[in-house]
Amino acid sequence: MNTVENEQLQLAFNFVEYTNKNIFLTGKAGTGKTTFLHNLREISPKRMIVVAPTGVAAINAGGVTIHSFFQLPFGPIVPNSLQNNKEAIYRFNRDKIKIIKSLDLLVIDEVSMVRADLLDGIDGVLRRYKNNSKPFGGIQLLMIGDLQQLAPIVKDEEWTLLKPFYESAFFFNSIALRKTDYISIELKHIYRQSNQEFIEILNCIRENKLNAETLEKLNKQYIPNFVPKSNEGYITLTTHNYQAQQINEKKLNEIKENSKNFKAIIEGDFPEYSYPTEKELVLKVGAQIMFVKNDPSPQKLYYNGKIGTITGFEDDCVMIKCKNDNSVYDVDAVIWKNMKYSINDVSKEIIETVTGTFKQLPLKLAWAITIHKSQGLTFEKAIIEAGSAFAYGQVYVALSRCKTLEGLVLGSPISQKGLFSDSEISAFNKAIEQNPPEKNHLEKSKAEYQLSLLIELFDFQSILSNLFYLRKQLQENASVVLGNKAEATNKIIETVKTEIIIIAERFNNQIKQLLEQNNDLENNLQLQDRIKKASVYFAEKTEWLDNEISAHLTFQTDNKSVLKTLVDIKDKILKEVFVKAACLKYCKDGFKLKDFLSVRAKSAIEEKYVRPKLKPTFEISDMPVSLHKELFIQLKEWRNNLATELNQQHYMILSQIAISEIATKLPSTIPLLKLINGIGDKKIKQYGEEILDIVITYLNENNIPVPEPELVIERPKKKTEKIDSKKLSFDLYKEGKTLEQIAIEREMVVETIAGHLAHYVEIGELDINKVMPKEKIDKISEYFLKSESILLAPAKETLGEYASYGELKLVMNHLVFLGKIKKL
């Protein structure tokens, strides 16, 4: 199959390679969906994994099952239930977390069998380990399947739990997927069948348009009590497993030859539900078999689904002859591999590791198999026993396995009653057919993707926000953290704001302008030159930031909880700085999408920082010069012993900050001891006498005079005038500053600033059209007016990433001002 010669396949490939759009790749049976996946795995530079809903589908696709990779429960996954159940998804090993963090593309094969709640379960895992603010963690999805074939299975009791959240169980009702602007591409060219009459019959069944004339044509293939000759190579497709089993056992028993058993060799982890054929094959000369794997040898003598007859045995080898083929194949056992994804420690690439193998003849008795197991296979001749069809898509799957109408025999007539249809699927497929993505859509998506990558590269807001959070934690815990680390953090923040954030904001505006002039990023010479120069500048700044944080933000505290919080925030900042630095270093020579994605993914899992075991410590070198070190050690030893005796945390007895101050100021009376930070009446009552005894003993032993008490004057507290925060933001906006600039200056998030301005929109002092584009105002207004609700959470749920909470509030207040809606 040549992708270049197939317009839809080429379009699908380009969307996968050059955009971050989520894609549903569909098409009638035999249009090359599986082949496309195998080709994509060979040539795509994106870091991908392949998953499928069943073990056999996963083995065939060369991937793993959804449940095994994402460790999701087999029962219904009620929305938000995973977040509330830590046991459900928090057992990932480090390798798997690294894979998710560095993943570009998630391929889901046979997505028609994936339920909406399972897809939302995947979303929950990816958000947790990749990016919590984006559907599926910002990872691109390629969903492959045909909704007219096998549908998802949902039991009545499971649907009772899921019905309040989903319109149906089909994957496209996933809450997360609906928040994305995914595209659907339908493959049109059918490779399996070439007879136009047969193709039209299959299309009529698929689209529920089977009229009397077409049904009559199809039922001409009905031959009552048809018994094929043993060498004709017909295979019977049944609706139920027991039917296929009965036919195979009956046919095998009719052969008056000795049977020969072949036992599979199973090593490592290879679960039974993934067995591609029987663990123990019982075969006879004359038995009809089907190959269940493509020939791995260069000769490619057989393929998955090819029918043949056993002509003899030689040791562990089976001789097989296929109809219309004069050759006899000597078939030996082959190996199937159960794969696991992991990260190569050296190259940092995602690699497929074999966790188990199944070695067996690639054969299966094939007088009959179930329709379900025939999915994806092609047969020259088949007998269809679909009279007991019980599931949506079964008849279509069965009939479309055949290459020709002439090779098809019906075991019972097909009736309209046996053709299950689903109006929801029909409507969904019709929408796909009527709205195919066009070339300009591809070009626009490519430009948007490249722009988003560049904006993300030169966006340091997340680092600044985490520095703000670190400073807040240091201010709140100043009493237990040695040194004025909040002030040190503040100095870093001020430099980041003036030398990084403001410059980056200006540069991102330049990027947008230059891409508007020429959206071919890699060949936009002017933009490439600006990227090189900007990368040099910001690479130096990120190196400075790394050094500043590492050198000046070390934390000395005896409070384990506080220490963990501070170190976690610091590690998060340093990790983000490290990834930025790696990407900027690469971009000094220009931007190329393929190489950039590789650098970004590898740096995301690089373990630059070996985090030490958290242990509350205080270095004497960090103490004030006037501190009496010997007294400090004595007080600390007394505190630690008492904490052990009382089974309490050390800092609950006396913080190291307080010990440091006592060993510096040398209080010798209760009034002086009360002046020490962190020592109140309760601690005075509990430990005052013991502390003073230690201090006075030290003073006497070292002939140190008792310090004079400091005169403490109680000053009346100044009344501070309350600042109108909303007005302050509005005043800055009127000065011509953007919401982002105001947020930086006021050290707030953009959403808060938008909320401030929304107040002035509501009272008519601010024209919303100056804040937001009209197109977005109209779309959000349409939602509020139709829903007749002004609750922001449901609005955000519906509009997803299209609108922020701040934008929703601005439009809502605009509608209140116009009198179109009322506030609660």
N, C-alpha and C positions, 0 to 999 in steps of 0.2 A: 504494500500500500504506500503510495507516494503522497506525503502530506502536501507537497507543493501543488500537485495537480488537483487536490480536493480543497475547494474554497473554504468550506466550513472547518475542516481539520486545520488548515493553515491559520484561520482566524482564531480558533481555540488556542492553538499553540502560541500565537502572538499575544493573546490576552494573558496567558499564563506567564510567559517570559518577560513581558515588558510593562505589565501593570500589576497592581495589587488588588484587582477586582476579584470578588468571589464569583465562581463560574459553575453553572449547572450544565454539564455536557450530556445531551440526550440524543436519541435517535432510534429508529426502528431496529428490530433484530437484524444483525448482520451488517451494520453500517460501519463497523470498525472501531467501536469504543474501546474494547480491550486491547487491540493492537496499538491504538493511540497511546494508551497508558504505558505499555511496554516500551514504545519508542521514546516517550517523554522521559522515562527513568534513565534511558541511555544518554540523552543529550542535554538535559536541562542543567544549568549551573545552579539552580536554586536548591537550597537545602530542604529536602522533602522526606516525609514518611508516608507510607501507604497503609490504610486500614480498611477493613471490610466488616460487615455485620456477622458473618459466619466463618467458622474455621476453614471450610473448604474454599469459600470465596477468597479468604485471605491468602491461603496457600497458592491458589491459582493466580492471584494478583501479585504474588511475591511480597506480601506484606504481613501484617499481624491483625488480630481481631481488635475491634474497637474496645471491647470490655477488658481485654488483657492489657492493652497499652494504657488506657485511661483509668483502669481499675474502678470501673463503674458498676453499680449493682445491676443484676439482671431484671429486677422488677421495675415498676414504674418510677420515674424520677420526677417528683412533683417540683415545680419551679421553686427555687431558693432553698430546697431541702438539703442540698449538698453543703451550702454555706453554713447551715445550722447543725450539720452532722460531721464533725471533724474526723470521725473514724472512717467516713466514707471515702475521702479523697486525699487525706494528708499523709499517706504512707509511701510517697514517691522516694525512690533512691536518688542519689546525687546525679547519677548519669542521666536518668530520665528528665530531671529538672533542667539539666544542661541542654538536652535535646530540645525541649520546649522553648527555652530561652533563646536558642539560636535558630529556631525553625522559621523558614520562609513560606513553605507551602505544605498544606495537609491535604492529601488525596483520599477521598472516601469513595471506594468502589461499591457497586451494587447499592447505591443510595436509596433506591426505591423500597428496599427492605428496612431502612433505618427510620425509626419512629422520631417524631418531633421532640419528644421529651429526652430521647437519647442524644440528639444533636444539641439540645440545651445543656445536657450534662457535660458534653465535650466543651461547650462554651465556658462553663463554670471552671473547669480545670485549666483551660488555656488562659483565662483572665487571671486566675490566681498566680500562675507562674510566669506569665509573659507581660501582659499589660491590662490592668484591671479596668481601665476606662474605655476599652474598645471591644466590640463583639469579637469573640474568638481570639481575644488577646492581640488583635491586629494581624493575625496570621491569615494568609490567603487560603481560601478553600477551593479545591477542585472536586466537585461532586459528580460522579459518573453513574449513569443508570437510565433505565427506561421505566417510567411510571405505568406503562401499559403492560408491564410484565409482572413480576411477583411483588405483592404489596406487603407492608409491615404487618406483623402479627400482634394483636392486642386482645387480651382476654376481657370478658365482660366486667369482671371485678376490677381489673386494672383501668379500664376505660371510665369506670365510675369515679376513680380518683383523678383522672386526667381531664375529664370532660369540662370541668369549670375553667380550664386554662387554654384548651385547644379546640379548634373547630373540627379537626379530624386528626388522625394519627400520622398522616403523611408528613414527610420531612419538611416540606415548604411552609408548614404551620409553626415551625420553630420560632419562639419569641426572639431569640438572638438573630436568626437569619433574616427575619422581617425588618430588623433594624439596619440591615446592610443594603446597599444598592447593588445587589448581585445581578448578573446577566445570565441569560440562558441561550445556549447555542444548540441547534438541532442539526444533526448530521443527516444528510438527505440521500447520499448515494448508497445503494444497497449492494454489497459485495457477495452476499450469500446466494441470493436468487437472481436469475437473469430473465426468467420468463415473465413478461409484462402482465399476462392474465393472472398468474399466481400472485404476483406482487399486489395487483389491484384487489384480489380477494382478501389477502392479509390486511391491506389497508382498511377495507370495509369493516373487517372484524375489529381491528384496532380502534377505529373511530366510531364504532357502534352504528354503522350505516349499512348493515348487511340486509339487502332487500331480497325478495323472493327469487329473483332471477340469479343473483350471485349465490344465494344459498343452494339453489338447484345445481349450479355448476360445481360447487364444492362437494355436495352429496353424491355426485357421480363417482366419487372416489370410494364410496361405501360399498364394500364387498362382503356380504354375509358369510360367516363361517370360513373366512379366508385363512388358508394354511399355506404359508410360503414353503418353497422347497428349501432344504437344509443349506444349500449353497448360494441362496439368493441374497443373503445378508440383510434381511429385514430386522429392525429392532422395534419392540413394542413400547410405547410410552403410556404409562398408567398414572392415574391420579393419586393412588395410595401406594405406600411402600409394600404392604402385605401382598398386593396384587402382583407387583413385579417379582417379589420373592417366590411366590407360588409358581409363576410361569417359569422362572429360571430353574427351580428345583425339579419341576416336572420334566422339563426338556433335558436336563442333565441326567436324570434317572432313566430316560428313554434310550440313552446311548449305552450300548452293551460293550463297554470298554472298561478297563481298569482305571480307577481314578488316581491322580497323583496330587499330593498335598504340597503346598509351598507356604512356609511360615515366614512372616515378616520379621526382620531384625530391627528392633526399636532401641535406640540409644538416646540417653539424655531425656530432655523434656519434650515430649510430643503427645499432646492430649488426645484421647480417643475420639473426641468430636471432630478432630482435624484429619483423621485417617482418610487418605484419598482412595483407598480400596480396602478390601477385606484383610484383616490381620492374618487370617489363614485362608488361602485360596484353594478350593477343591476343583481341579480341572480334569478333563478327559479329551482324548483325541476325538475330533468331531465337534467339540463344543464351540458355540459362537461366543466370541469375546469382543470387547470394545477396549481400545487403547484409552487410558485415562491420563496420558501425559504426552507432550510433544517429544519426538525423538531428540535426545540431547546430543547425538553424534552429528558430525558435519554432513552426513548423507541425508538426514531428515527423511527417513524412510516412512515414518508414521506420524500421525498427529492425534491430539486429544479428540476423541469421538469417532475415530476411524474403526470400521467393523471388519472383523476377519474370522477365520476358522482355524482351530488348532489342528496341525497335521502330524505332530509328533513331539517327543520329548528326548532330550539328551542331557543327562545329569540335571543341572539346575536351569537348563536353557529350554525354551519353548519355541517350536517351529510354527509359524503362522503364515497362512496364505489369505490374501484379500481378493475379493471379486474384481475382475477387470485388471488384474495385476498378475503377471506370470511368475513373479519372484516369490520365494519363500523367505520370510524374515526369521532370523535367529534372534530371539528376544531374551535378554538377560534382565536380571533385577536392576532397578534404577533407584536413585536416592531422592527423597523429598526432604527438604530442610525446613525446620521450624525456626523462624528468624526472631531476633531481638535487636532493637536499635540501641546503639551505644555511641560514645564519643571517643575518637582516637586521641590518646594523650599527646601525641606529637603533632599531628597535622590539624587537630581540632575538627576534623570532618566527621559528619554523621556516618557511621559505618553499620553494616548489617552483620550481626554476630549470630552464628548458628548455635542454638541452645539444645537442639535435639534433631535426630534424623529418623526417617522411616524408610527402610530398604525392602522393596518388594517388586515383583513383576508389575509393569505398568498396565495391568489388565483387570478386567471385571467381566463376569458372565453377563452377556448382553443380548439375550433374547428379549429382555425387558428391563427398563429402568423407569424411575418416576419422572414425571414432567419437571418437578422441582430440581432434580439432579441433572436434568438435561440442559438447564439454562446455560447459555454460552457455547453450546455444542452445535455441530452441523452434521446431518446425516444424509446419505444418498437415498436410503429407503427406510421408511418408518410406518408402523401401524399405530394409529392414534386411538387409544381407548379413553375418550374424554366424556363418555356418557355420564360419569359420576363426578364431573367437575364441581368443585365446592368453593373455589376461591377465585377472586378477581384475577384475570390475566392468564389463567391456566390454559385455556383453549388456544389463545394467541401464542403463548410460549411454545406449546406442543406443535402447532402447525408450522410455525416459523423456523423450527429446527430443520425442516426439509429443504433441500436445495431446489427440488422441482415438484410440480404438481403430479407428474407421472409417477414419481417415487413415493407418493403418499397413498396410504390405504386407511380408510376409516373403519374402525371396529364396530362402530355404531353411528347412525346418522347424527349430524350436528343440528341442533334446533336452537331457535332464538332463546328459548328458556335456559339453555346451558351457557349462554354468553352473558357473563356478568359485566355490567358497565357501571361506571361511577361518574356522575355528572360533574363532580368537583375536579376529577382528573381530566375529563374532557375539556372543561373550561380552562384549566391551567395549561394544557397542551395547546389549546387554540390560541391563548394569549402569547405563548412562545412562538408559534408559527406566524402570528400577525406582527410581532414586534422583534424581529431579529436585529442584533446589533450590527451597525454599519461601520464602514471603514473610518468615517469621521469620528465615530464613537471610540474606536480604538485609538486614533491619534490623540483625541482629547484625554482619554484615560492614561495614555503613556505620559503626556505632558503633566497631568495632575500627579501621577505617581512620582515622577522625577522631581517635581516641585516640592512635594511633601517630604521627600528624602532630604533635599537640600535645606528646607526650612527647619526640619528636625535637627539636622546637623548643626546649624548655626542658631539654635534656640537653647538658651541656657536658663530658661525660667524655672525648670524643674529643680536644677541645682540651687538656684536662689531660694526657691520655696523651702527646700530642705535645710538650707542655712538659716532661714527665718525660724524654722521649727526647732533646730538645734539651739539657737539663741534663746528661744522661749523656754525650752527645757532647762537650760543652764540658769536662766533667771529664776525660774520656779524652784530650783534645787540649789541655789547659791549657798544655802546654809550647810550643805553636806559635801560640796565640791570645793576642793582647795584651789585658791587663786581666782582671779577675776576672768574666768574663761568666756563669760558672756561678752565682756568688753573686747577680748581678743577676736571672738567671732564677729562682733560688730564691725571691727576694722576691716576684716576680710569682706564682709557684706558690702561696705561702702565702696571698696575698690572694685568688687565684682559689678556693682551697679554702674559705676562711672566708666570703667575700662572694658567691660565685657557686654553687659546687657544692652546699654544704649547703642553701642557700636553695632552689635549684632542685629538689633532691631532695624537700624538704618540699612545694613547690608541686605537683610531679607527683603526690604522694599526694593532694593536694586535688582535682586534676583528675579522678583516678579516682573519688573519692568523689562528686563533683558529677555526673559522667556516669552513675554508677550510679543516681542519683536521677532524672535526666532525660537520656536519651541523644540527644535532639535538640539537638545542640551549638549550631546557629545560633539556636535559639529558647530556649536555656537562659540566661535573663537573668542569673542569679547567676554562672554560669560565665563568661559573656561579660564581666561586670564585673571578675571576678578576672583574666581574660586581659589586659584593658586595663591594669590596674594593674601586673601582673607585667611586661608588655611595656615599660612606661615604666621600671621599675626595671632590668631586664636590658639594655635598650637603652643606658642610661647606663653600665652595667658593661662592655658590649662596646666602647663608644666609649673608655672608659678603658683597656681591655685593648689595643685597637689602638694607642692613643697610647703606652702603656708599651713595647710590643714594638718599635714603630717608632723610638722615641727612645733606648731603652737597649740594644737588642740589635742593634748594628751590629758586624760582625766584621772585625778586622784581623789578617790572617795571610798568610804568603807560600806557604802550602801549598794549591795549587789544589784538590786532592781534598777536603781538610777544609773549605775555603771553600764548595765546591759542596754538600757534605752539609749544612752549617749553614744555608745560604741556602735549600736545598730544604725543610728542615723549617720554617724561619721562614715561607716563602711559603705552605706548606700550612696553617699555623696562621692566618695573616692572611686567607687565602682563606675558611677556615671561619668566622672571626670576621665577615668581611664579609657572607657569606650570612646568618648569624644576625642581624646588625644590620639588614639589609634586611627580613627577615621580621618582626623585632620592631617595627621602625618601622611597618610596615603594620598589625600587630595592636594598635597603640595605640588604634585605632578599632574593634576587635573582629575576630572571625574569621569569614570567609566562604570556604568551600572553593574555589570557582572562582577568586576573586581571589588567594587565598593561593598556590595552585599556580602561577599566572602569575608572581607576585612571586618565588617560590622558584626557578622555572626560569630566569627572566631574570637574577637575581643570580648564579646558578651559572656563567653564561658571561660575566658582566661583567668586563672587563679593567681593574680599578681600578689595579692595580700594574703599571707598566712595568718589567720586570726589567732592570736594567743588565747589560751584558756583564761576566761574571765576570773580575775582574782583581785578583790579589793586591796589596793596597796597605797602606801604613802611613802614617797622617797624623801629622806631627810634633806636632800639637796633642794627640794621644792619649798622648804619651810622658810619663814622670815629670818633675816640675819640675826635679829635680837632674840630668837627662840633659844631656850635652854634645853639642849638636846637630851641631856641625861634625864631631866624631869619629864620631858615628853615621853621618853621610853618607859619610865616608871609608871606614869599615868596610863599609858596605853596597855601595859602589862596588867595593871590592876583592872582596867576596864574589860580586857579580853577574858581574864579569869572569872570575873563576876558574870559576864555574859554566858560563859560555859556553864557556870554553876546554876544560873537561873534559866538556862535553855532559851536565851533570847538572842536576837540579832545584835551584833556589837554596837551598831549606831543607835539602837534603842536605849542603851545605857548612857552613852555619851559619844557624840559625833567627833570625828577626828579634827574637824574644824574647831570645835570647842576645846579639845585637848591642846591644839596648837595655840589657841588664844590664851589659855591658862598658863602654858609653858612660856609664853611671851610676856604677859602682864603680871604674873605672879601674885594673884589675889590672896590675901591672908585673912580676910574677914568675910562674913556672910554678905554685907552690903557690896563689897568689891566683887564677890563671886557672882552676885546677881547681875553685874554689868557685863558678864560674859555672854556673847550671843549663843542662844540655844539652851541656856540654863534659866529655868523659871522656878516658881515656888515649889512645884512638884519635885523637880530634880534636887532642889536645895533640901527639901524635907527627906528625900530618899538617900541621897549620897553626899550632901553638903559637908558634913563633919569629916567623912573619910577623905574627900578631896582636899579639904583644908589641912588635914593632918599630914597628907603626903607633901603638900606644898611647903608648909611650915618646917617640916623635918628637913626637906631639901635646902631651904634657906639657911637653917641653923648649921647644917653640916658643911655648907659651902661659904659660911660667914657672909651671907648676902643680907644687907639691911632690908627691912620690910619697906616696900614701896609706899609712897604717900598716895592716899586715895585721890582719884580724879574728881574735880568738882563737876557735877552733872546738873545742868540748868534745864528745867522743863520749859520748852518754848511752846507758846500757843500755836496750834496748827492753823496754817493758812487755808482759807476757803478757796478752793480752786473752782474757777468758773467752768461750767460744763460746756464742752465744745460740740457744736452741731456737726456731726461727722458727715451727714448727707450734704450739708451746705458747703463744707470744705471740698468735697469731691466735685460738686457742681461748679464751684468757683474755679477750680483747676481746669475743669472741662471748658469753661468759658474763656480761659486763657489760651485755648487752642491745643491742649494736651489730649492725647488719645487715652482710651480706657486703660490700655496696657501701661502707658507712661504714668498715669495716675496711680495704678496699682503698685508699680515699682516705688514711686515716691512715698506712698502712704504705707508701704509694706503690707499690702492686702492682696487678696486674689481678685481677678478681673470680675468674677461673679458678684462679689460684694459691691464693687464700684458700679456695676450695671444696676444692682438693686437700689443704690443711692440715687442714680439718675432716673430710675423708674418713678420715683416719688415726684420728680419735677415734670415728668411726662403726664402723670395723672392729674396734676393741678394746672396743666396747660402752660407751664413756663418753659418747656423744652419740646421742640418739634422732633418727633421720633424719626422722621425721614432724614434728619441730620446725623442720626446715630446708627441706623441700620438701612440696608438696601430695601427698596420697595418690594421686590420679588419675595424676599424672606418675610417681610411684614405681612404681605397678602396671604402667604401660605399658612403662617401661624394663626393669623386672624381667622382664616377659613376653618381651622381646627376648632378654635374656641367657640365660634358662632354655631358650628354644627353640633359640637358635643354638649353645648349648654352647660359646661362645667368650667370652673376657673381653678380647679386643683392643678398644681404644677406637675406632680408626680405622674398622673396618667398621661398628661401632655408630653412629658419627656419620654415616657414609655412608648408612645405612639410615634413621635417624631424622631426619636433616637439621636444620632450624632448631628442631624441636620440643624438642630437648635440647642443652644445652651440654656441652663436655667435662667441666667441673666437676661437672655434675649426673650425667653418666654414671659418673664415678668414685665419687661419693657412693653411688649405687645399687649399683654393683658391690661396693664394700666392705661395704655393708649385707648383700648376699647372702652374702658371704664370712663375715661375723659369724654369720649364721643357719645356716651350713654347707651352703647350697644350691649353691654353686659353690666351686671351689678356685682359688687364684692359681697362676700358672705357676711 
